[in-house]
Amino acid sequence: MESETAVTVNLADDTPALFERRRFLTLLGVGAAAGAASSIMPGCSGPGVGSAVAGQAVAKLNQNENQIAPSEVERRAMMEALDLANRYPAAEGTLIAGLAAHHGIDEECFLMGCGSTELLKVCAEAALGGSKELVQGFPTYPTLERYARVYGAGIRSVPVDATGHLDLDGLEARISDRTGVLYLCNPNNPTGAVLPDRAIRSLIERVPGQTLIVSDEAYHEYVEDPAYRSLIDLAVSRPNLVVLRTFSKVYGLAGMRIGYAIGHPGTIRALAPHRLQFNLNNPGLHAAIAALDDHAFVLESVELNAQSREAIIREMPRFGGTPVPSQAGFVWIDFKRETGPIRRALDEQDVFVRTYGHSPNHLRISTGTQGNMDRLFAALEIAVG
């Protein structure tokens, strides 16, 4: 491994360009929808909350949310924190101390964000701009690319292979002295594939010190593949690597917007000025603090995800879909034909999945409860015949 002094990242400001085990955990179904809303991300399509009328349940399987959250522990913490609505958030230090104990690393290695989304923006702002470039797989989680374009960076994308895995050799071939950020979404979204630990660590050793490597581990807790391993142990000692984690998935706090970065203390200090001041909220902070000790709920969420993911993979072939083996909170499925009509037919039945403009033959379906799965499969019977 390179010494700390040999690894440097240029984080100077740039001028942005213009521009059932346990009855399959049948705990609670998706809540009744109370209105119509739509949230379509650039480059993909599909409703957000959905078009269900008030009082009609939906199967919302398009945004990779934890369908059984929040837990009772988290609910209590959020309710108690409502008394702090008139106060600026002051519990960040408590949460960081809890995270440090949880991961067994120093508190100075953490940077909190308004979800990991803000931290992706922080990395783009700090390490891209001008003539810098982002190197990434494709398709992958698009948020960092969007911010990179805002800051005027070039984008160099390498297609994933037929199994949905990132092409590490292809990524390395695109790295140059202009590469400001190398983005590794692991497991990858939307394909659900993981990077083998040995291969990714070998690549990291060869990445120039001036390139910031961002390892996005949003679905870490759901991974079962023994070839996978978190990069946190490497990030705390290597200044050009940061790992991103979130409370949005296994902890089920997507609406509370709590994420964090782990890295070398010097890198964390360099990134910190780029984040929004008072970027966290009191209910979210207190829910996250409580969630760290809610081990039963985490196990329940992991178990539900594994069983639901297995059910989707098992059932898709009878509807004409070929699923890519997934280690995340969703499954990526190739139907060998345009999936827009399938999604629209599912929409009409209040079952919501995601399609992408860049991959018109694919659907991404989030995991969920047994009730969600029953509705999904029944709706697919109608949608595909």
C-alpha positions in Angstrom: 0.0 0.0 0.0 1.2 3.5 -0.7 2.3 5.6 2.2 0.0 8.4 3.4 2.5 11.0 2.3 2.6 9.6 -1.2 -1.2 9.8 -1.7 -2.6 13.2 -2.2 -5.9 14.5 -3.5 -6.4 17.9 -4.9 -9.5 19.1 -3.2 -9.0 22.8 -4.0 -12.0 24.8 -5.0 -12.5 25.0 -8.7 -14.7 27.6 -10.5 -17.8 25.7 -11.6 -18.6 25.9 -15.3 -21.7 27.6 -16.3 -23.8 25.6 -17.1 -41.5 -15.7 5.8 -39.0 -16.8 7.9 -41.4 -15.2 10.4 -44.3 -15.5 8.0 -42.2 -13.7 5.4 -42.2 -10.9 7.8 -45.8 -9.9 7.0 -45.5 -7.0 9.4 -47.3 -4.2 7.6 -48.2 -3.6 4.0 -47.6 -0.4 2.2 -49.6 2.4 3.6 -52.6 3.8 1.8 -51.7 6.5 -0.7 -53.4 9.8 0.0 -53.0 11.6 -3.2 -51.3 11.6 -6.6 -47.7 12.7 -7.1 -45.0 12.1 -9.7 -41.2 12.2 -9.3 -39.4 11.3 -12.5 -35.7 11.4 -12.4 -33.7 12.5 -15.5 -32.8 9.6 -17.6 -35.5 7.3 -16.2 -39.2 7.2 -16.0 -41.9 6.1 -13.6 -44.1 7.6 -10.9 -42.9 8.5 -7.5 -45.7 8.1 -4.9 -48.0 6.9 -7.7 -51.4 7.6 -9.0 -53.4 5.7 -6.5 -56.6 7.4 -5.2 -56.9 8.1 -1.5 -57.5 5.0 0.6 -56.2 2.6 -2.1 -53.0 0.7 -1.2 -50.1 0.7 -3.7 -47.1 -1.5 -4.2 -44.3 1.1 -4.5 -41.4 -0.8 -5.8 -39.6 1.9 -7.7 -37.4 3.8 -5.2 -35.6 1.0 -3.2 -37.3 2.0 0.1 -37.5 -0.2 3.2 -41.2 -1.2 3.1 -41.4 -2.1 6.9 -39.8 1.1 8.2 -39.7 3.1 10.3 -39.3 0.8 13.3 -41.1 1.5 16.6 -37.8 2.6 18.1 -37.2 5.1 15.3 -40.8 6.4 15.5 -40.4 7.1 19.2 -37.2 8.9 18.7 -38.6 11.1 15.9 -41.7 11.9 18.0 -39.7 13.0 21.0 -37.4 15.1 18.7 -40.4 17.1 17.5 -40.0 19.2 20.7 -36.7 20.4 19.2 -38.4 21.8 16.1 -37.6 25.3 17.2 -33.9 24.4 17.8 -31.0 24.1 15.3 -29.7 20.5 15.2 -27.2 19.8 17.9 -27.0 16.0 18.2 -24.6 15.4 15.3 -21.7 14.8 17.7 -23.8 12.2 19.5 -24.5 10.4 16.2 -20.9 10.5 15.1 -19.9 9.0 18.4 -22.4 6.2 17.9 -21.1 5.6 14.4 -17.5 5.6 15.6 -18.4 2.9 18.1 -20.4 1.0 15.6 -17.6 0.9 13.1 -14.7 0.8 15.5 -12.9 3.8 14.1 -12.2 7.4 15.2 -14.8 10.1 15.2 -12.6 12.4 13.1 -13.1 10.0 10.2 -16.8 10.9 9.7 -18.6 13.6 7.7 -22.4 13.7 7.9 -24.6 14.6 5.0 -28.2 15.2 4.1 -28.3 11.7 2.8 -25.4 10.3 0.9 -26.8 12.5 -2.0 -25.3 15.6 -0.4 -22.0 13.8 0.1 -21.9 13.0 -3.6 -22.4 16.6 -4.3 -19.6 17.5 -1.8 -17.2 15.1 -3.6 -18.0 16.6 -7.0 -17.6 20.2 -5.8 -14.4 19.4 -4.1 -12.6 17.3 -6.7 -14.1 18.2 -10.0 -14.5 21.2 -12.2 -12.5 22.9 -14.9 -10.7 20.2 -17.0 -11.3 17.4 -14.5 -13.1 14.2 -15.4 -15.3 11.7 -13.7 -14.7 8.0 -14.4 -17.6 5.6 -13.7 -19.4 2.5 -14.9 -22.6 2.7 -16.9 -25.3 2.3 -16.0 -24.7 3.3 -12.4 -26.3 5.6 -9.8 -26.5 8.9 -11.7 -26.3 11.5 -9.0 -22.6 12.1 -9.0 -22.6 12.4 -12.7 -25.3 15.1 -12.6 -23.3 17.1 -10.1 -20.1 16.6 -12.1 -21.8 18.1 -15.1 -22.9 21.1 -13.0 -19.2 21.7 -12.1 -18.1 21.4 -15.8 -16.4 18.1 -15.5 -16.0 15.6 -18.3 -17.7 12.2 -18.0 -15.9 9.0 -19.0 -18.3 6.0 -18.6 -17.5 2.3 -19.1 -20.4 -0.1 -19.9 -21.0 -2.8 -17.4 -20.7 -6.4 -18.6 -23.5 -8.9 -19.4 -23.7 -9.8 -15.7 -24.1 -6.2 -14.6 -20.6 -6.0 -13.1 -18.4 -2.9 -13.5 -15.5 -3.4 -15.9 -12.5 -2.7 -13.6 -10.0 -3.0 -16.4 -12.0 -0.6 -18.5 -12.3 1.8 -15.7 -8.6 1.8 -15.1 -7.9 2.4 -18.8 -9.9 5.6 -18.6 -8.0 7.0 -15.6 -5.6 9.8 -16.5 -4.0 12.9 -14.9 -7.4 14.6 -15.6 -9.4 12.2 -13.5 -10.7 14.0 -10.5 -13.1 11.3 -9.2 -13.4 7.5 -9.8 -16.9 6.5 -8.7 -17.6 2.9 -7.6 -21.2 2.1 -6.7 -20.9 -1.2 -4.8 -23.3 -2.9 -5.0 -24.0 -1.2 -8.3 -27.4 0.5 -8.8 -29.3 -0.4 -10.9 -27.7 -3.8 -11.7 -27.2 -5.1 -8.1 -23.8 -6.5 -8.8 -20.8 -6.3 -6.4 -17.1 -5.8 -7.0 -14.9 -8.6 -5.9 -12.8 -7.4 -2.9 -9.4 -8.5 -4.2 -9.9 -7.0 -7.6 -11.1 -3.6 -6.3 -8.3 -3.3 -3.8 -5.8 -4.1 -6.4 -7.2 -1.4 -8.6 -7.2 1.1 -5.8 -3.5 0.6 -5.3 -2.9 1.7 -8.9 -5.1 4.8 -8.9 -3.1 8.0 -8.8 -3.1 9.8 -5.5 -4.7 12.9 -7.0 -7.8 11.0 -8.0 -10.5 10.8 -5.3 -12.1 7.3 -5.2 -15.7 7.4 -4.0 -17.0 4.0 -2.9 -20.8 4.2 -2.6 -21.9 1.4 -0.2 -25.6 2.3 0.2 -26.7 -1.4 0.1 -23.9 -2.8 2.2 -26.0 -4.5 4.8 -27.9 -6.5 2.1 -24.9 -8.2 0.6 -24.4 -11.9 1.0 -21.7 -12.6 -1.6 -18.5 -13.6 0.3 -16.4 -12.0 -2.4 -17.6 -8.6 -1.3 -16.0 -6.6 1.5 -16.5 -3.0 2.6 -13.6 -0.6 1.9 -13.9 1.3 5.2 -10.8 -0.2 6.7 -8.8 1.1 3.7 -10.5 4.5 3.6 -9.5 5.6 7.0 -5.8 5.3 6.1 -5.8 6.3 2.5 -6.4 10.0 1.7 -7.7 9.5 -1.8 -10.6 7.1 -0.8 -13.9 7.8 0.8 -16.8 5.4 1.6 -20.4 6.5 1.6 -23.1 5.0 3.8 -26.7 5.9 4.4 -29.6 5.4 6.9 -32.0 5.4 3.9 -32.0 1.6 3.2 -31.6 -1.0 5.9 -32.5 1.5 8.6 -35.5 2.7 6.6 -35.0 6.5 7.1 -35.0 7.6 3.5 -37.3 10.6 4.3 -35.1 11.8 7.1 -32.0 12.3 4.9 -29.1 11.0 7.0 -25.9 9.8 5.3 -22.3 9.8 6.1 -18.8 9.6 4.6 -15.9 7.7 6.1 -12.3 8.6 5.2 -8.9 9.7 6.2 -9.2 12.6 8.7 -7.3 15.0 6.4 -9.7 14.2 3.6 -12.7 14.6 5.8 -11.4 18.0 6.8 -10.9 19.0 3.2 -14.4 17.9 2.2 -16.2 19.4 5.2 -16.3 23.1 3.9 -18.3 22.0 0.9 -21.3 20.7 2.8 -24.4 22.6 3.7 -24.4 24.2 7.1 -27.1 22.8 9.4 -27.7 20.0 6.8 -29.3 17.6 9.2 -32.6 17.8 11.1 -33.5 16.9 14.6 -36.0 14.1 14.0 -33.7 12.5 11.6 -30.7 12.8 13.8 -32.4 11.3 16.8 -34.0 8.5 14.8 -30.5 7.6 13.4 -29.0 7.6 16.9 -31.8 5.2 18.0 -31.5 3.1 14.9 -27.9 2.1 15.6 -29.0 0.1 18.6 -32.1 -1.4 16.9 -30.4 -4.6 16.0 -33.6 -6.7 15.8 -35.1 -4.3 13.1 -31.9 -4.4 11.0 -31.9 -8.2 11.0 -35.6 -8.2 10.1 -35.0 -5.8 7.2 -32.1 -7.9 5.9 -34.2 -11.0 6.1 -37.1 -9.5 4.4 -34.9 -8.1 1.6 -33.2 -11.5 1.0 -36.5 -13.4 0.8 -38.1 -10.8 -1.4 -35.1 -10.5 -3.7 -35.1 -14.3 -4.1 -38.8 -14.3 -4.9 -38.3 -11.7 -7.7 -35.4 -13.6 -9.2 -37.3 -16.9 -9.0 -40.5 -15.6 -10.5 -39.4 -13.3 -13.3 -38.6 -15.9 -15.9 -42.3 -16.9 -16.1 -43.1 -13.4 -17.2 -40.4 -13.3 -19.8 -37.7 -11.6 -17.8 -34.1 -12.5 -17.2 -33.0 -11.3 -13.8 -29.4 -10.3 -13.0 -28.3 -11.8 -9.7 -28.5 -9.0 -7.2 -26.9 -8.2 -3.9 -28.9 -5.0 -3.3 -32.4 -3.9 -2.4 -33.7 -4.4 -5.9 -33.4 -6.7 -9.0 -32.5 -5.6 -12.5 -34.4 -7.6 -15.1 -33.9 -7.9 -18.9 -37.2 -8.5 -20.8 -35.5 -8.5 -24.3 -38.2 -6.0 -25.4 -39.3 -2.5 -24.5 -40.5 -2.4 -20.9 -42.3 0.9 -21.1 -45.6 -0.7 -21.9 -45.2 -3.2 -19.1 -44.5 -0.4 -16.6 -47.5 1.5 -17.8 -49.7 -1.6 -17.4 -48.4 -2.0 -13.9 -49.0 1.7 -13.2 -52.7 1.2 -13.9 -52.8 -1.5 -11.2 -51.0 0.8 -8.7 -47.8 -1.3 -8.9 -44.9 0.9 -9.5 -41.5 -0.1 -10.8 -38.7 1.7 -12.6 -37.7 2.0 -16.2 -34.7 3.8 -17.7 -34.3 5.6 -20.9 -30.8 4.3 -21.3 -31.9 0.7 -20.9 -35.3 0.4 -22.5 -35.5 -3.4 -22.2 -35.0 -3.5 -18.5 -37.1 -3.0 -15.3 -35.7 -2.4 -11.9 -38.0 -3.8 -9.2 -37.4 -3.0 -5.5 -37.8 -5.6 -2.8 -40.8 -5.4 -0.4 -43.2 -7.3 1.8 -45.1 -10.5 0.9 -48.1 -8.4 0.1 -46.0 -6.3 -2.3 -44.8 -9.4 -4.0 -48.3 -10.9 -4.3 -49.5 -7.7 -5.9 -46.5 -7.5 -8.2 -46.9 -11.0 -9.6 -50.6 -10.7 -10.0 -50.2 -7.4 -11.8 -47.5 -8.9 -14.1 -49.9 -11.7 -15.0 -52.2 -9.0 -16.4 -49.4 -6.8 -17.8 -47.6 -9.5 -19.8 -50.4 -12.1 -20.3 
